[in-house]
Amino acid sequence: NILLANNLQEGQVLKKLNEFLIQKQRFKKLFYKFHPNHTDAQKLEIRNLMHQNISLELEELDATFSGELLAINAKNLTFIVNLSSLGIYGVLFKHQVFSFSKWLCEVKIDSSLLYGNNSGYKKFLNAMPDIYKQHVNFLN
C-alpha cells in the first residue's frame, strides 16, 4: 500500500485514512512518499501527524523512489493519492487506486473549509482525465 503524502497536513484526513486502512482494507503496513516540493519542515510536520494518527506500521520511501515505475512493474498494488500521476499509472496498469481528494474538500480549519472553498482546487479535481475519474475510487 503506497500513499503519496501531499496535502496530508490535516489530521482530520489522516484520522479518516486510518479508519479506512484498518477497518475497510485491513492493511498492516503503509509505505509513503513525499511530494518533491515538500520542505523539510512540512515533511517533519506530516511525519509527526502520521505517527499520531495512523496506527499501521509506516515506512517512508526514499525521495528518488519511483512509484510510477513500481506501478508499471509490480502486480496487485493499492495506491492512495490526492490527485497524482501515480494514480493515473495505477489505473493504467490495473492496480487499485483510492483518492482522498474529496475528503480535502470537507476539511475545516477554524470553521472554514480549507479546500472546499478553493475554486482552483475544485477545477483541478474536475479537470482530471476521464479514465482517472472512472477508475479511481474517490473516498467519501
N, C-alpha and C positions, 0 to 999 in steps of 0.2 A: 504494500500500500504506500503510495507516494503522494505526498502533499507538497504542492508548490506554495511556499509561505509568502504570499504577498497579500497585503491588506488584512493581516490577521492580528493586528494590534488590539482589536476589540475583544475583550474577554467574553462578551456575550456570544460571539460567534464561536469561540473556542469551546465554550460550555456546550453549545448545541452540537458542535462537531464531536465532542467526546461522547455524548449520548448516542449520536448516530453510529459512531465507530464501534462502540461496545454493545449496545442493545440491538441495533438493527443489522450490523455487519459481522459482529463478533470477531473483530480484528484483535490481534495480540500485540502487534508492533507497527509503528508508523515511521516511515522514512520521510524526511522533509528536506527541502532545499529552499534557500532564499533567492529572491529576485536579485539580479546583478546590481540593481540600483539601490539596494538597501545599504544604509550606512551602518557602521559598527554599533552605534547607539541603538538604532532600530532593531538590529539583529539581537542585541542583548535584551532589549525590552520584549521582543517576541519570544525568545528562548525562555525567559522568566515566566511569561504568561502561559506558554505551552506547558511548562513543568507544573504550573499551578492548576491548570485547567484540563489537561489531558492525562488520563490515568493509564495509558498504554506505555509500553517501552518505546522510547523515542530515539531515533538515530539521525543525526544531521549528515546529509550528503555533502561532499566537497563541492565548492563553487564551480570547479571545472567539470563536474559530472554532467553528462548529457542525458536528460530524461527522454528527449526525443529519440536518441539512438537506442535507449532501452526499450522504448515503445516499438521501435522497428524490429528489434532482435529478440525480444522476450515474448512469452505467452501468458495469457490469463492474469494480467495485472489490473489493479484498480488504481486510478488516478483521481485525486481530489484537488480541484483547482478553483480559482476565481474565474477569470476569463484568460485563457492562455493558449499559446500554440501547442503546448504539451497536451492540452485537451483535444485539440484537432488531431494530433498524431495518434493519441489514444483511440479516438473514434475511427480513424482511417485504418488502424491496424487491429481493430476488433477487441479492444480492451474495454473494461467497464470504466466509465468516466462520470464523476459527480462534480457539480459546481455549486459552491456556496454563494454565488453572486447575488441571488435573491435575498439571502439572509442579510447581506450587507445593506440592502435597501431598507431593511427593517431596524437596523441598529440605531439606538437612541443614545445620544450623549447630551446630558443636561436637558432632557425632554425634547430635543430636536433630532430629526433624522440626520444621520451622518452622510449617507449616500443616497437615501431615498429622495431627497430634495435636490440632488445634483443632476440636472438635466443632461450634462455631458456624459455622466456615467450611464444613465439610462439609455442615451443614444448609442453609446458604445455597446452596451448589452444587446440592444435591439439590432445593431448592425453586424452581429456575428453571423458567419455564413450559415445558410440553411442546414447544411449537413451537421453543423455543430449543434444548432438548436433542436434538430430532430433526434439526435443520438446521445446527447449529453443528458444525464439525469439531474435536473435542477432541483436542489433540495429546498423544500418548503418548510 
